[in-house]
Each structure stands twice: as C-alpha cells, then as structure tokens.
Amino acid sequence: MAKKAVATFAAKTGAKSMVRCIRLERSPKTGAYVFNEQLVEEAKAKEFFEKK
C-alpha cells in the first residue's frame, strides 16, 4: 500500500505544496521488499505512483 503525507514549504517565490510519497518495491539484488520514499510536488504525486 502507498501512503502520502502533505506538507507545505515556503520558498522565495511563494509556497509550494509538497507531498511525501512512500512506495513499496522489490529490491533487484535480494528480492526483498524495500520502501522508496521521496518528497515530490503535489501535482507530480500521481506520476510517482505510476512509475514501476
């Protein structure tokens, strides 16, 4: 299952809404499950979960 948590960071040009996305994946070396965690912009969160 995938989770996402929302956080807002103030930048010099304005506030950007960032989302912490966590995806469960298989490790190519061991075959065990690993968590892939990244901070991405809210608009690009869907793209993050579509990648495999």
PDBQT receptor file of N, H, CA, C and O in Angstrom, charges set to zero:
ATOM      1  N   MET A   1       0.846  -1.177   0.000  1.00  0.00    +0.000 N 
ATOM      2  CA  MET A   1       0.000   0.000   0.000  1.00  0.00    +0.000 C 
ATOM      3  C   MET A   1       0.887   1.233   0.000  1.00  0.00    +0.000 C 
ATOM      4  O   MET A   1       2.008   1.199   0.508  1.00  0.00    +0.000 OA
ATOM      5  N   ALA A   2       0.406   2.276  -0.546  1.00  0.00    +0.000 N 
ATOM      6  H   ALA A   2      -0.504   2.304  -0.959  1.00  0.00    +0.000 HD
ATOM      7  CA  ALA A   2       1.170   3.513  -0.637  1.00  0.00    +0.000 C 
ATOM      8  C   ALA A   2       0.544   4.548   0.276  1.00  0.00    +0.000 C 
ATOM      9  O   ALA A   2      -0.676   4.608   0.435  1.00  0.00    +0.000 OA
ATOM     10  N   LYS A   3       1.402   5.362   0.871  1.00  0.00    +0.000 N 
ATOM     11  H   LYS A   3       2.392   5.313   0.742  1.00  0.00    +0.000 HD
ATOM     12  CA  LYS A   3       0.948   6.428   1.755  1.00  0.00    +0.000 C 
ATOM     13  C   LYS A   3       1.389   7.759   1.181  1.00  0.00    +0.000 C 
ATOM     14  O   LYS A   3       2.349   7.822   0.413  1.00  0.00    +0.000 OA
ATOM     15  N   LYS A   4       0.699   8.813   1.549  1.00  0.00    +0.000 N 
ATOM     16  H   LYS A   4      -0.081   8.762   2.173  1.00  0.00    +0.000 HD
ATOM     17  CA  LYS A   4       1.224  10.133   1.242  1.00  0.00    +0.000 C 
ATOM     18  C   LYS A   4       0.834  11.083   2.365  1.00  0.00    +0.000 C 
ATOM     19  O   LYS A   4      -0.293  11.060   2.860  1.00  0.00    +0.000 OA
ATOM     20  N   ALA A   5       1.774  11.905   2.748  1.00  0.00    +0.000 N 
ATOM     21  H   ALA A   5       2.690  11.925   2.346  1.00  0.00    +0.000 HD
ATOM     22  CA  ALA A   5       1.565  12.907   3.783  1.00  0.00    +0.000 C 
ATOM     23  C   ALA A   5       1.826  14.269   3.154  1.00  0.00    +0.000 C 
ATOM     24  O   ALA A   5       2.746  14.408   2.348  1.00  0.00    +0.000 OA
ATOM     25  N   VAL A   6       1.043  15.262   3.503  1.00  0.00    +0.000 N 
ATOM     26  H   VAL A   6       0.295  15.149   4.157  1.00  0.00    +0.000 HD
ATOM     27  CA  VAL A   6       1.133  16.575   2.859  1.00  0.00    +0.000 C 
ATOM     28  C   VAL A   6       1.852  17.552   3.776  1.00  0.00    +0.000 C 
ATOM     29  O   VAL A   6       1.587  17.601   4.977  1.00  0.00    +0.000 OA
ATOM     30  N   ALA A   7       2.762  18.327   3.201  1.00  0.00    +0.000 N 
ATOM     31  H   ALA A   7       2.977  18.287   2.226  1.00  0.00    +0.000 HD
ATOM     32  CA  ALA A   7       3.480  19.372   3.926  1.00  0.00    +0.000 C 
ATOM     33  C   ALA A   7       3.628  20.578   3.012  1.00  0.00    +0.000 C 
ATOM     34  O   ALA A   7       3.698  20.423   1.793  1.00  0.00    +0.000 OA
ATOM     35  N   THR A   8       3.675  21.775   3.583  1.00  0.00    +0.000 N 
ATOM     36  H   THR A   8       3.618  21.900   4.573  1.00  0.00    +0.000 HD
ATOM     37  CA  THR A   8       3.837  22.991   2.809  1.00  0.00    +0.000 C 
ATOM     38  C   THR A   8       5.167  23.642   3.183  1.00  0.00    +0.000 C 
ATOM     39  O   THR A   8       5.466  23.828   4.363  1.00  0.00    +0.000 OA
ATOM     40  N   PHE A   9       5.956  23.986   2.173  1.00  0.00    +0.000 N 
ATOM     41  H   PHE A   9       5.713  23.835   1.215  1.00  0.00    +0.000 HD
ATOM     42  CA  PHE A   9       7.244  24.638   2.372  1.00  0.00    +0.000 C 
ATOM     43  C   PHE A   9       7.201  26.012   1.722  1.00  0.00    +0.000 C 
ATOM     44  O   PHE A   9       6.781  26.148   0.573  1.00  0.00    +0.000 OA
ATOM     45  N   ALA A  10       7.632  27.019   2.447  1.00  0.00    +0.000 N 
ATOM     46  H   ALA A  10       7.973  26.909   3.381  1.00  0.00    +0.000 HD
ATOM     47  CA  ALA A  10       7.662  28.369   1.904  1.00  0.00    +0.000 C 
ATOM     48  C   ALA A  10       8.963  28.561   1.125  1.00  0.00    +0.000 C 
ATOM     49  O   ALA A  10      10.047  28.288   1.641  1.00  0.00    +0.000 OA
ATOM     50  N   ALA A  11       8.853  29.014  -0.076  1.00  0.00    +0.000 N 
ATOM     51  H   ALA A  11       7.972  29.236  -0.495  1.00  0.00    +0.000 HD
ATOM     52  CA  ALA A  11      10.008  29.317  -0.916  1.00  0.00    +0.000 C 
ATOM     53  C   ALA A  11      10.056  30.827  -1.144  1.00  0.00    +0.000 C 
ATOM     54  O   ALA A  11       9.135  31.545  -0.756  1.00  0.00    +0.000 OA
ATOM     55  N   LYS A  12      11.112  31.298  -1.763  1.00  0.00    +0.000 N 
ATOM     56  H   LYS A  12      11.860  30.714  -2.078  1.00  0.00    +0.000 HD
ATOM     57  CA  LYS A  12      11.242  32.729  -2.014  1.00  0.00    +0.000 C 
ATOM     58  C   LYS A  12      10.162  33.229  -2.976  1.00  0.00    +0.000 C 
ATOM     59  O   LYS A  12       9.700  34.365  -2.861  1.00  0.00    +0.000 OA
ATOM     60  N   THR A  13       9.768  32.393  -3.908  1.00  0.00    +0.000 N 
ATOM     61  H   THR A  13      10.143  31.471  -4.002  1.00  0.00    +0.000 HD
ATOM     62  CA  THR A  13       8.761  32.799  -4.894  1.00  0.00    +0.000 C 
ATOM     63  C   THR A  13       7.339  32.526  -4.424  1.00  0.00    +0.000 C 
ATOM     64  O   THR A  13       6.391  32.946  -5.087  1.00  0.00    +0.000 OA
ATOM     65  N   GLY A  14       7.163  31.846  -3.320  1.00  0.00    +0.000 N 
ATOM     66  H   GLY A  14       7.934  31.505  -2.781  1.00  0.00    +0.000 HD
ATOM     67  CA  GLY A  14       5.830  31.517  -2.820  1.00  0.00    +0.000 C 
ATOM     68  C   GLY A  14       5.833  30.147  -2.183  1.00  0.00    +0.000 C 
ATOM     69  O   GLY A  14       6.862  29.473  -2.152  1.00  0.00    +0.000 OA
ATOM     70  N   ALA A  15       4.704  29.738  -1.684  1.00  0.00    +0.000 N 
ATOM     71  H   ALA A  15       3.868  30.286  -1.710  1.00  0.00    +0.000 HD
ATOM     72  CA  ALA A  15       4.604  28.439  -1.019  1.00  0.00    +0.000 C 
ATOM     73  C   ALA A  15       4.346  27.337  -2.044  1.00  0.00    +0.000 C 
ATOM     74  O   ALA A  15       3.544  27.504  -2.963  1.00  0.00    +0.000 OA
ATOM     75  N   LYS A  16       5.032  26.217  -1.875  1.00  0.00    +0.000 N 
ATOM     76  H   LYS A  16       5.684  26.082  -1.128  1.00  0.00    +0.000 HD
ATOM     77  CA  LYS A  16       4.819  25.057  -2.727  1.00  0.00    +0.000 C 
ATOM     78  C   LYS A  16       4.276  23.942  -1.854  1.00  0.00    +0.000 C 
ATOM     79  O   LYS A  16       4.735  23.736  -0.730  1.00  0.00    +0.000 OA
ATOM     80  N   SER A  17       3.319  23.243  -2.368  1.00  0.00    +0.000 N 
ATOM     81  H   SER A  17       2.946  23.410  -3.280  1.00  0.00    +0.000 HD
ATOM     82  CA  SER A  17       2.754  22.122  -1.640  1.00  0.00    +0.000 C 
ATOM     83  C   SER A  17       3.532  20.864  -2.013  1.00  0.00    +0.000 C 
ATOM     84  O   SER A  17       3.525  20.444  -3.170  1.00  0.00    +0.000 OA
ATOM     85  N   MET A  18       4.190  20.276  -1.050  1.00  0.00    +0.000 N 
ATOM     86  H   MET A  18       4.196  20.617  -0.110  1.00  0.00    +0.000 HD
ATOM     87  CA  MET A  18       4.986  19.077  -1.267  1.00  0.00    +0.000 C 
ATOM     88  C   MET A  18       4.302  17.902  -0.582  1.00  0.00    +0.000 C 
ATOM     89  O   MET A  18       3.641  18.060   0.445  1.00  0.00    +0.000 OA
ATOM     90  N   VAL A  19       4.474  16.718  -1.171  1.00  0.00    +0.000 N 
ATOM     91  H   VAL A  19       5.010  16.590  -2.005  1.00  0.00    +0.000 HD
ATOM     92  CA  VAL A  19       3.874  15.500  -0.655  1.00  0.00    +0.000 C 
ATOM     93  C   VAL A  19       4.977  14.474  -0.451  1.00  0.00    +0.000 C 
ATOM     94  O   VAL A  19       5.838  14.295  -1.312  1.00  0.00    +0.000 OA
ATOM     95  N   ARG A  20       4.947  13.805   0.687  1.00  0.00    +0.000 N 
ATOM     96  H   ARG A  20       4.247  13.950   1.387  1.00  0.00    +0.000 HD
ATOM     97  CA  ARG A  20       5.899  12.736   0.952  1.00  0.00    +0.000 C 
ATOM     98  C   ARG A  20       5.243  11.434   0.504  1.00  0.00    +0.000 C 
ATOM     99  O   ARG A  20       4.249  11.003   1.087  1.00  0.00    +0.000 OA
ATOM    100  N   CYS A  21       5.799  10.813  -0.528  1.00  0.00    +0.000 N 
ATOM    101  H   CYS A  21       6.607  11.164  -1.002  1.00  0.00    +0.000 HD
ATOM    102  CA  CYS A  21       5.227   9.597  -1.104  1.00  0.00    +0.000 C 
ATOM    103  C   CYS A  21       6.107   8.401  -0.741  1.00  0.00    +0.000 C 
ATOM    104  O   CYS A  21       7.333   8.463  -0.820  1.00  0.00    +0.000 OA
ATOM    105  N   ILE A  22       5.458   7.329  -0.347  1.00  0.00    +0.000 N 
ATOM    106  H   ILE A  22       4.461   7.279  -0.283  1.00  0.00    +0.000 HD
ATOM    107  CA  ILE A  22       6.158   6.100   0.018  1.00  0.00    +0.000 C 
ATOM    108  C   ILE A  22       5.583   4.969  -0.827  1.00  0.00    +0.000 C 
ATOM    109  O   ILE A  22       4.374   4.737  -0.833  1.00  0.00    +0.000 OA
ATOM    110  N   ARG A  23       6.471   4.261  -1.545  1.00  0.00    +0.000 N 
ATOM    111  H   ARG A  23       7.453   4.449  -1.540  1.00  0.00    +0.000 HD
ATOM    112  CA  ARG A  23       6.034   3.162  -2.404  1.00  0.00    +0.000 C 
ATOM    113  C   ARG A  23       6.824   1.909  -2.032  1.00  0.00    +0.000 C 
ATOM    114  O   ARG A  23       8.034   1.977  -1.817  1.00  0.00    +0.000 OA
ATOM    115  N   LEU A  24       6.151   0.781  -1.958  1.00  0.00    +0.000 N 
ATOM    116  H   LEU A  24       5.168   0.726  -2.133  1.00  0.00    +0.000 HD
ATOM    117  CA  LEU A  24       6.773  -0.497  -1.660  1.00  0.00    +0.000 C 
ATOM    118  C   LEU A  24       7.236  -1.135  -2.966  1.00  0.00    +0.000 C 
ATOM    119  O   LEU A  24       6.453  -1.268  -3.907  1.00  0.00    +0.000 OA
ATOM    120  N   GLU A  25       8.506  -1.528  -3.024  1.00  0.00    +0.000 N 
ATOM    121  H   GLU A  25       9.142  -1.420  -2.259  1.00  0.00    +0.000 HD
ATOM    122  CA  GLU A  25       9.073  -2.117  -4.237  1.00  0.00    +0.000 C 
ATOM    123  C   GLU A  25       9.905  -3.336  -3.881  1.00  0.00    +0.000 C 
ATOM    124  O   GLU A  25      10.277  -3.536  -2.725  1.00  0.00    +0.000 OA
ATOM    125  N   ARG A  26      10.186  -4.133  -4.877  1.00  0.00    +0.000 N 
ATOM    126  H   ARG A  26       9.883  -3.970  -5.816  1.00  0.00    +0.000 HD
ATOM    127  CA  ARG A  26      11.091  -5.272  -4.703  1.00  0.00    +0.000 C 
ATOM    128  C   ARG A  26      12.520  -4.852  -5.041  1.00  0.00    +0.000 C 
ATOM    129  O   ARG A  26      12.758  -4.166  -6.035  1.00  0.00    +0.000 OA
ATOM    130  N   SER A  27      13.460  -5.267  -4.210  1.00  0.00    +0.000 N 
ATOM    131  H   SER A  27      13.267  -5.825  -3.402  1.00  0.00    +0.000 HD
ATOM    132  CA  SER A  27      14.869  -4.989  -4.453  1.00  0.00    +0.000 C 
ATOM    133  C   SER A  27      15.368  -5.891  -5.577  1.00  0.00    +0.000 C 
ATOM    134  O   SER A  27      15.134  -7.099  -5.546  1.00  0.00    +0.000 OA
ATOM    135  N   PRO A  28      16.061  -5.316  -6.579  1.00  0.00    +0.000 N 
ATOM    136  CA  PRO A  28      16.557  -6.156  -7.676  1.00  0.00    +0.000 C 
ATOM    137  C   PRO A  28      17.673  -7.107  -7.235  1.00  0.00    +0.000 C 
ATOM    138  O   PRO A  28      17.864  -8.153  -7.855  1.00  0.00    +0.000 OA
ATOM    139  N   LYS A  29      18.415  -6.761  -6.172  1.00  0.00    +0.000 N 
ATOM    140  H   LYS A  29      18.259  -5.911  -5.668  1.00  0.00    +0.000 HD
ATOM    141  CA  LYS A  29      19.519  -7.598  -5.719  1.00  0.00    +0.000 C 
ATOM    142  C   LYS A  29      19.039  -8.790  -4.893  1.00  0.00    +0.000 C 
ATOM    143  O   LYS A  29      19.409  -9.930  -5.173  1.00  0.00    +0.000 OA
ATOM    144  N   THR A  30      18.216  -8.526  -3.873  1.00  0.00    +0.000 N 
ATOM    145  H   THR A  30      17.916  -7.600  -3.646  1.00  0.00    +0.000 HD
ATOM    146  CA  THR A  30      17.848  -9.582  -2.932  1.00  0.00    +0.000 C 
ATOM    147  C   THR A  30      16.436 -10.120  -3.136  1.00  0.00    +0.000 C 
ATOM    148  O   THR A  30      16.126 -11.221  -2.682  1.00  0.00    +0.000 OA
ATOM    149  N   GLY A  31      15.590  -9.371  -3.801  1.00  0.00    +0.000 N 
ATOM    150  H   GLY A  31      15.842  -8.476  -4.170  1.00  0.00    +0.000 HD
ATOM    151  CA  GLY A  31      14.207  -9.795  -3.973  1.00  0.00    +0.000 C 
ATOM    152  C   GLY A  31      13.326  -9.434  -2.788  1.00  0.00    +0.000 C 
ATOM    153  O   GLY A  31      12.125  -9.704  -2.804  1.00  0.00    +0.000 OA
ATOM    154  N   ALA A  32      13.910  -8.824  -1.758  1.00  0.00    +0.000 N 
ATOM    155  H   ALA A  32      14.886  -8.605  -1.744  1.00  0.00    +0.000 HD
ATOM    156  CA  ALA A  32      13.153  -8.410  -0.582  1.00  0.00    +0.000 C 
ATOM    157  C   ALA A  32      12.429  -7.107  -0.880  1.00  0.00    +0.000 C 
ATOM    158  O   ALA A  32      12.791  -6.377  -1.803  1.00  0.00    +0.000 OA
ATOM    159  N   TYR A  33      11.416  -6.827  -0.097  1.00  0.00    +0.000 N 
ATOM    160  H   TYR A  33      11.123  -7.420   0.653  1.00  0.00    +0.000 HD
ATOM    161  CA  TYR A  33      10.674  -5.580  -0.275  1.00  0.00    +0.000 C 
ATOM    162  C   TYR A  33      11.422  -4.426   0.382  1.00  0.00    +0.000 C 
ATOM    163  O   TYR A  33      11.961  -4.570   1.479  1.00  0.00    +0.000 OA
ATOM    164  N   VAL A  34      11.450  -3.277  -0.298  1.00  0.00    +0.000 N 
ATOM    165  H   VAL A  34      11.012  -3.160  -1.189  1.00  0.00    +0.000 HD
ATOM    166  CA  VAL A  34      12.070  -2.058   0.227  1.00  0.00    +0.000 C 
ATOM    167  C   VAL A  34      11.101  -0.899   0.026  1.00  0.00    +0.000 C 
ATOM    168  O   VAL A  34      10.232  -0.950  -0.844  1.00  0.00    +0.000 OA
ATOM    169  N   PHE A  35      11.255   0.135   0.829  1.00  0.00    +0.000 N 
ATOM    170  H   PHE A  35      11.961   0.177   1.536  1.00  0.00    +0.000 HD
ATOM    171  CA  PHE A  35      10.413   1.316   0.719  1.00  0.00    +0.000 C 
ATOM    172  C   PHE A  35      11.148   2.389  -0.065  1.00  0.00    +0.000 C 
ATOM    173  O   PHE A  35      12.291   2.723   0.248  1.00  0.00    +0.000 OA
ATOM    174  N   ASN A  36      10.495   2.927  -1.081  1.00  0.00    +0.000 N 
ATOM    175  H   ASN A  36       9.567   2.657  -1.336  1.00  0.00    +0.000 HD
ATOM    176  CA  ASN A  36      11.021   4.041  -1.862  1.00  0.00    +0.000 C 
ATOM    177  C   ASN A  36      10.265   5.283  -1.410  1.00  0.00    +0.000 C 
ATOM    178  O   ASN A  36       9.056   5.384  -1.619  1.00  0.00    +0.000 OA
ATOM    179  N   GLU A  37      10.965   6.221  -0.797  1.00  0.00    +0.000 N 
ATOM    180  H   GLU A  37      11.947   6.138  -0.628  1.00  0.00    +0.000 HD
ATOM    181  CA  GLU A  37      10.339   7.399  -0.195  1.00  0.00    +0.000 C 
ATOM    182  C   GLU A  37      10.933   8.661  -0.805  1.00  0.00    +0.000 C 
ATOM    183  O   GLU A  37      12.154   8.811  -0.865  1.00  0.00    +0.000 OA
ATOM    184  N   GLN A  38      10.062   9.576  -1.262  1.00  0.00    +0.000 N 
ATOM    185  H   GLN A  38       9.071   9.454  -1.213  1.00  0.00    +0.000 HD
ATOM    186  CA  GLN A  38      10.522  10.829  -1.873  1.00  0.00    +0.000 C 
ATOM    187  C   GLN A  38       9.565  11.958  -1.536  1.00  0.00    +0.000 C 
ATOM    188  O   GLN A  38       8.378  11.735  -1.300  1.00  0.00    +0.000 OA
ATOM    189  N   LEU A  39      10.102  13.188  -1.517  1.00  0.00    +0.000 N 
ATOM    190  H   LEU A  39      11.067  13.370  -1.709  1.00  0.00    +0.000 HD
ATOM    191  CA  LEU A  39       9.281  14.390  -1.438  1.00  0.00    +0.000 C 
ATOM    192  C   LEU A  39       9.084  14.898  -2.858  1.00  0.00    +0.000 C 
ATOM    193  O   LEU A  39      10.056  15.204  -3.549  1.00  0.00    +0.000 OA
ATOM    194  N   VAL A  40       7.847  14.988  -3.294  1.00  0.00    +0.000 N 
ATOM    195  H   VAL A  40       7.057  14.740  -2.733  1.00  0.00    +0.000 HD
ATOM    196  CA  VAL A  40       7.539  15.472  -4.634  1.00  0.00    +0.000 C 
ATOM    197  C   VAL A  40       6.458  16.537  -4.544  1.00  0.00    +0.000 C 
ATOM    198  O   VAL A  40       5.745  16.638  -3.546  1.00  0.00    +0.000 OA
ATOM    199  N   GLU A  41       6.349  17.332  -5.607  1.00  0.00    +0.000 N 
ATOM    200  H   GLU A  41       6.928  17.250  -6.418  1.00  0.00    +0.000 HD
ATOM    201  CA  GLU A  41       5.283  18.333  -5.652  1.00  0.00    +0.000 C 
ATOM    202  C   GLU A  41       3.943  17.614  -5.736  1.00  0.00    +0.000 C 
ATOM    203  O   GLU A  41       3.846  16.520  -6.291  1.00  0.00    +0.000 OA
ATOM    204  N   GLU A  42       2.918  18.240  -5.181  1.00  0.00    +0.000 N 
ATOM    205  H   GLU A  42       2.997  19.129  -4.730  1.00  0.00    +0.000 HD
ATOM    206  CA  GLU A  42       1.602  17.608  -5.117  1.00  0.00    +0.000 C 
ATOM    207  C   GLU A  42       1.066  17.249  -6.504  1.00  0.00    +0.000 C 
ATOM    208  O   GLU A  42       0.405  16.223  -6.666  1.00  0.00    +0.000 OA
ATOM    209  N   ALA A  43       1.343  18.079  -7.495  1.00  0.00    +0.000 N 
ATOM    210  H   ALA A  43       1.880  18.913  -7.364  1.00  0.00    +0.000 HD
ATOM    211  CA  ALA A  43       0.859  17.827  -8.850  1.00  0.00    +0.000 C 
ATOM    212  C   ALA A  43       1.542  16.617  -9.490  1.00  0.00    +0.000 C 
ATOM    213  O   ALA A  43       0.973  15.998 -10.388  1.00  0.00    +0.000 OA
ATOM    214  N   LYS A  44       2.751  16.270  -9.043  1.00  0.00    +0.000 N 
ATOM    215  H   LYS A  44       3.213  16.773  -8.313  1.00  0.00    +0.000 HD
ATOM    216  CA  LYS A  44       3.505  15.167  -9.631  1.00  0.00    +0.000 C 
ATOM    217  C   LYS A  44       3.397  13.871  -8.836  1.00  0.00    +0.000 C 
ATOM    218  O   LYS A  44       4.070  12.893  -9.163  1.00  0.00    +0.000 OA
ATOM    219  N   ALA A  45       2.567  13.844  -7.802  1.00  0.00    +0.000 N 
ATOM    220  H   ALA A  45       2.020  14.638  -7.536  1.00  0.00    +0.000 HD
ATOM    221  CA  ALA A  45       2.438  12.655  -6.954  1.00  0.00    +0.000 C 
ATOM    222  C   ALA A  45       1.874  11.476  -7.736  1.00  0.00    +0.000 C 
ATOM    223  O   ALA A  45       2.303  10.340  -7.537  1.00  0.00    +0.000 OA
ATOM    224  N   LYS A  46       0.927  11.730  -8.613  1.00  0.00    +0.000 N 
ATOM    225  H   LYS A  46       0.578  12.653  -8.775  1.00  0.00    +0.000 HD
ATOM    226  CA  LYS A  46       0.318  10.653  -9.392  1.00  0.00    +0.000 C 
ATOM    227  C   LYS A  46       1.349  10.001 -10.304  1.00  0.00    +0.000 C 
ATOM    228  O   LYS A  46       1.340   8.783 -10.478  1.00  0.00    +0.000 OA
ATOM    229  N   GLU A  47       2.240  10.804 -10.889  1.00  0.00    +0.000 N 
ATOM    230  H   GLU A  47       2.248  11.794 -10.748  1.00  0.00    +0.000 HD
ATOM    231  CA  GLU A  47       3.296  10.283 -11.745  1.00  0.00    +0.000 C 
ATOM    232  C   GLU A  47       4.246   9.383 -10.955  1.00  0.00    +0.000 C 
ATOM    233  O   GLU A  47       4.714   8.369 -11.473  1.00  0.00    +0.000 OA
ATOM    234  N   PHE A  48       4.533   9.747  -9.704  1.00  0.00    +0.000 N 
ATOM    235  H   PHE A  48       4.153  10.571  -9.283  1.00  0.00    +0.000 HD
ATOM    236  CA  PHE A  48       5.422   8.960  -8.849  1.00  0.00    +0.000 C 
ATOM    237  C   PHE A  48       4.873   7.552  -8.638  1.00  0.00    +0.000 C 
ATOM    238  O   PHE A  48       5.625   6.579  -8.692  1.00  0.00    +0.000 OA
ATOM    239  N   PHE A  49       3.561   7.438  -8.398  1.00  0.00    +0.000 N 
ATOM    240  H   PHE A  49       2.950   8.228  -8.354  1.00  0.00    +0.000 HD
ATOM    241  CA  PHE A  49       2.967   6.134  -8.138  1.00  0.00    +0.000 C 
ATOM    242  C   PHE A  49       2.756   5.321  -9.417  1.00  0.00    +0.000 C 
ATOM    243  O   PHE A  49       2.624   4.099  -9.346  1.00  0.00    +0.000 OA
ATOM    244  N   GLU A  50       2.722   5.971 -10.585  1.00  0.00    +0.000 N 
ATOM    245  H   GLU A  50       2.830   6.964 -10.643  1.00  0.00    +0.000 HD
ATOM    246  CA  GLU A  50       2.560   5.250 -11.840  1.00  0.00    +0.000 C 
ATOM    247  C   GLU A  50       3.865   4.610 -12.310  1.00  0.00    +0.000 C 
ATOM    248  O   GLU A  50       3.827   3.649 -13.079  1.00  0.00    +0.000 OA
ATOM    249  N   LYS A  51       5.021   5.117 -11.869  1.00  0.00    +0.000 N 
ATOM    250  H   LYS A  51       5.052   5.898 -11.244  1.00  0.00    +0.000 HD
ATOM    251  CA  LYS A  51       6.313   4.548 -12.252  1.00  0.00    +0.000 C 
ATOM    252  C   LYS A  51       6.466   3.176 -11.610  1.00  0.00    +0.000 C 
ATOM    253  O   LYS A  51       5.963   2.914 -10.517  1.00  0.00    +0.000 OA
ATOM    254  N   LYS A  52       7.182   2.302 -12.332  1.00  0.00    +0.000 N 
ATOM    255  H   LYS A  52       7.591   2.515 -13.219  1.00  0.00    +0.000 HD
ATOM    256  CA  LYS A  52       7.479   0.981 -11.771  1.00  0.00    +0.000 C 
ATOM    257  C   LYS A  52       8.916   0.642 -11.963  1.00  0.00    +0.000 C 
ATOM    258  O   LYS A  52       9.357  -0.433 -11.556  1.00  0.00    +0.000 OA
TER     259      LYS A  52
